[in-house]
Amino acid sequence: MGDVGNTGGETSETNETNDARLERARREVPPRKLAKQIAIASGSCTLFGREGYTRASVDALAAEAGVSTRTLYNHFPGGKAQLFGAVVTWSSSEVRDAQLALLRAVLNPEHPPRPEDLERDLVSLARAFVGLMTDYPNHFALVRHIHSEADHVPPEVLQAWREAGPEPVARALAGSMANLEDAGLLDLRGDAPLAAAHFTALTGQFIALRSHYGVLPLPAEEVDALIRGGVSAFLRAYATS
């Protein structure tokens, strides 16, 4: 997690895994300070996910973390904005690592699917990505609040969130789509990032919006139908003849 007081906006660290970041923090930050920062960030993640950025007060954040307001400011001098940036970057990095692992497992560039298996594998990928909303509920609650309160969240925090999670995943998914094109399975018409965005919109984003990022889970059969329909629409647009 690094020094979790840092919002993580520097591009050089955005591809660092959370395990690597935590190991680096253990070398750079005194143990007691790091433990206190982790405790504050963990408690704040729950409160931010429940209340959002605007409604979460510094006093409530400190109480949730079990520290005084003075202690919170000692570790996060920038107050709520700095703490929210640290929490969002940490949480997004964790989910990013999970998404990238799933992407490598399902769409291994060294073993592209057979043409008859392409739809099956894309459905599996979409299911796995959607399933992360259940695995990381606090993170997706944060994302829901980020979208609803974007005009109140500091711009540097929004940028740190994009660089920590959504942008690396989008680039990796575009790379996977390009690999499928190289294998003769897709025709991306020269725009792999757009094809990746269409895949995400037709599967994960649609379900996230319908379920309010997992707050109101959809029935399993509805999720399956939406994923299959989204993948089918994607292939009608991009599959080779």
C-alpha positions in Angstrom: 0.0 0.0 0.0 3.0 2.2 0.2 2.8 5.2 2.5 -1.0 5.2 2.4 -1.0 8.9 3.0 0.1 9.3 -0.7 -2.8 9.4 -3.1 -0.9 7.3 -5.6 -1.3 9.7 -8.5 2.3 9.2 -9.8 2.2 7.2 -12.9 5.3 5.3 -12.0 3.5 3.5 -9.2 0.2 2.7 -10.8 1.1 -0.7 -12.0 2.6 -1.7 -8.6 0.7 -4.5 -6.9 -0.6 -3.9 -3.5 1.6 -6.7 -2.1 4.7 -4.9 -3.6 3.5 -1.5 -2.4 3.0 -2.9 1.2 6.4 -4.5 1.1 8.0 -1.2 0.0 6.1 0.6 2.8 7.5 -1.7 5.4 11.0 -0.6 4.3 10.2 3.1 4.1 7.7 3.7 6.9 8.2 3.0 10.6 6.1 -0.1 11.6 3.9 1.7 14.1 3.1 4.5 11.7 2.3 2.1 8.9 0.1 0.0 11.1 -1.8 3.1 12.2 -2.2 4.3 8.6 -3.5 0.9 7.5 -6.0 0.9 10.4 -7.3 4.4 9.5 -7.5 3.6 5.8 -9.3 0.3 6.4 -11.9 1.8 8.7 -12.4 4.8 6.4 -13.0 2.5 3.4 -16.1 1.2 5.1 -17.4 4.6 6.1 -16.7 6.2 2.7 -18.4 3.3 1.0 -21.5 3.7 3.2 -21.7 7.5 3.4 -19.8 8.7 0.3 -17.2 11.5 0.2 -19.4 14.5 0.9 -21.3 13.1 3.9 -18.4 11.4 5.6 -17.0 13.9 8.2 -13.5 13.8 9.6 -14.8 13.2 13.1 -16.8 10.2 11.8 -13.8 8.8 9.9 -11.6 9.1 13.0 -14.3 7.3 15.1 -14.7 4.5 12.5 -10.9 4.0 12.6 -10.8 4.1 16.4 -8.4 7.1 16.5 -8.7 10.7 17.5 -9.2 13.5 14.9 -5.7 14.8 15.8 -4.2 11.4 15.1 -6.0 11.2 11.7 -4.5 14.6 10.7 -1.1 13.5 11.9 -1.1 10.7 9.4 -3.1 12.5 6.7 -2.4 16.2 6.9 -4.6 16.9 3.9 -7.6 15.6 5.9 -10.5 14.0 4.2 -9.4 14.6 0.6 -6.0 13.0 1.2 -7.5 10.1 3.1 -10.1 9.4 0.4 -7.4 9.5 -2.2 -5.4 6.9 -0.3 -8.4 4.7 0.3 -9.5 4.9 -3.3 -6.1 4.2 -4.7 -5.5 1.3 -2.4 -8.9 -0.3 -3.1 -8.7 0.3 -6.9 -5.2 -1.3 -7.0 -6.5 -4.3 -5.2 -9.4 -4.8 -7.6 -7.1 -4.0 -10.6 -4.8 -6.8 -9.6 -7.7 -9.2 -9.5 -9.0 -8.1 -12.9 -5.7 -8.4 -14.5 -5.2 -11.9 -13.1 -8.6 -13.0 -14.4 -7.8 -11.5 -17.8 -4.6 -13.4 -18.1 -6.3 -16.6 -17.0 -9.2 -16.4 -19.4 -7.6 -14.8 -22.4 -4.0 -16.2 -22.3 -2.3 -14.5 -25.3 -0.1 -17.6 -25.8 -3.2 -19.8 -26.1 -6.0 -18.0 -27.9 -9.3 -19.7 -27.9 -10.6 -21.8 -30.8 -13.2 -19.9 -32.9 -15.9 -22.1 -31.5 -14.9 -21.3 -27.9 -14.5 -17.5 -28.3 -18.0 -16.7 -27.1 -17.8 -19.1 -24.2 -14.5 -17.5 -23.0 -15.8 -13.9 -23.4 -18.8 -14.9 -21.3 -16.5 -16.4 -18.7 -14.5 -13.2 -18.6 -17.5 -11.0 -18.2 -18.9 -13.3 -15.4 -15.6 -13.2 -13.6 -15.4 -9.4 -13.8 -19.0 -8.9 -12.7 -18.4 -11.3 -9.8 -15.8 -8.9 -8.4 -18.7 -6.7 -7.3 -19.6 -9.4 -4.7 -15.9 -10.0 -3.8 -15.1 -6.4 -3.2 -18.3 -4.7 -2.1 -16.6 -1.8 -0.3 -14.7 -0.9 -3.4 -17.7 -0.8 -5.7 -19.6 1.2 -3.1 -16.7 3.7 -3.4 -17.0 3.7 -7.1 -20.7 4.3 -7.0 -20.1 7.3 -4.8 -17.3 8.6 -7.0 -19.7 8.6 -10.0 -22.5 10.3 -8.1 -20.3 12.9 -6.4 -17.7 13.6 -9.1 -18.3 17.3 -8.8 -17.4 17.2 -5.2 -14.4 14.9 -5.2 -11.0 16.7 -5.7 -9.8 16.4 -9.3 -6.5 15.0 -8.3 -8.3 12.2 -6.4 -10.3 11.3 -9.4 -7.2 11.2 -11.5 -5.4 9.0 -8.9 -8.4 6.6 -9.0 -8.3 6.4 -12.8 -4.6 5.8 -12.9 -4.7 3.1 -10.2 -7.5 1.0 -11.6 -9.7 1.8 -14.6 -7.0 2.9 -17.0 -4.5 0.0 -16.6 -7.4 -2.5 -16.8 -8.7 -0.8 -19.9 -5.3 -0.9 -21.6 -4.9 -4.6 -20.7 -8.3 -5.4 -22.0 -7.6 -3.6 -25.3 -4.3 -5.6 -25.5 -6.3 -8.8 -25.1 -8.7 -7.7 -27.8 -5.8 -7.0 -30.1 -4.4 -10.4 -29.4 -7.7 -11.9 -30.5 -7.6 -9.9 -33.6 -4.0 -11.2 -34.3 -5.4 -14.7 -33.9 -8.0 -14.0 -36.6 -11.0 -14.1 -34.2 -12.0 -10.4 -34.2 -11.9 -7.4 -36.6 -11.4 -4.3 -34.4 -11.2 -1.9 -37.4 -8.0 -0.4 -36.0 -9.4 0.6 -32.6 -8.7 -1.9 -29.9 -9.4 0.5 -27.0 -12.9 1.3 -28.4 -13.7 -2.4 -28.8 -12.6 -3.0 -25.2 -14.8 -0.1 -24.1 -17.7 -1.6 -26.0 -17.2 -5.0 -24.4 -17.1 -3.5 -20.9 -20.2 -1.3 -21.6 -22.2 -4.2 -23.0 -21.4 -6.5 -20.0 -20.1 -5.1 -16.8 -21.1 -1.5 -16.9 -24.7 -2.3 -17.8 -25.0 -4.7 -14.9 -23.3 -2.3 -12.5 -25.7 0.4 -13.4 -28.7 -1.9 -13.1 -27.6 -3.2 -9.7 -26.3 0.2 -8.5 -22.8 -1.3 -8.3 -24.0 -4.4 -6.4 -26.0 -2.6 -3.8 -29.2 -4.1 -5.2 -28.0 -7.5 -6.6 -29.8 -8.8 -9.7 -31.2 -12.4 -9.8 -28.5 -14.8 -11.1 -30.5 -15.7 -14.1 -30.9 -12.1 -15.1 -27.2 -11.4 -14.8 -26.5 -14.4 -16.9 -28.9 -13.3 -19.6 -27.5 -9.8 -19.6 -23.9 -11.1 -19.9 -24.8 -13.5 -22.7 -26.7 -10.9 -24.6 -23.9 -8.4 -24.2 -21.3 -10.8 -25.5 -23.5 -11.8 -28.4 -24.0 -8.1 -29.4 -20.2 -7.5 -29.1 -19.5 -10.5 -31.4 -22.0 -9.4 -33.9 -20.1 -6.1 -34.1 -16.5 -7.4 -34.0 -16.3 -11.2 -34.8 -14.7 -12.1 -38.1 -16.9 -13.8 -40.6 
